[in-house]
């Protein structure tokens, strides 16, 4: 299958909602025609700040992201170009030196907490999915992930959740749900919902390939 223009799908939702799980389920169902881009890779480079200062940055505010770079790379992928996607060093709270080569595909999956909060990003998506999960479940998932995978202490995760994650979710993430074409309750646990999205993606891809 080869599309004249890629199908670009945005998957947004609160931290710990299971966006990545949903995105990977879709990706695995339509391999090799798909590629997954994570908004977290586009946190701004804070290497010019000392570590103590980096830890105080509000990483859940739209200003924490290099949205211009993300938009440019998504547009390049949509135009059939290969990009060097940045990577992020979570323990160091800044962009890592390494990049990842990403080649264009027929289906571009993009996941991140604040995708729909920016009109410029919203305009790039053909399909917008909001993964909706209860706050307490999301917090538990975030706590487990940040401690185990990102080298954070439990106390620092709780403090960050109360001071920035929850307020920013209420101010930016939750209101952005109104822009979604599809709201997926329970995230990765909603197998029927995921299968319906996959079927819709495959149908749209076939339609574009035929056209």
ABEGO torsion letter per residue (X at the ends): XBBABBBBBBBBEBBGAGAAAAAAAAAAAAOAABBBBBAAAABBBAAABBAAAAAABBAABAAABBAAAAAAAAAAAAAGBBBBBBBBBAAAGBBBABBBBBBBBABBBBBEAAAAABAAAAAABABBBBBBBBAAAAAAAAAAAAAAAAGBBAAAAAAAAAAAAAAAAAAAAAAAAAABABBBBGEAABAAAAAAAAAAAAAAAAAAAAX
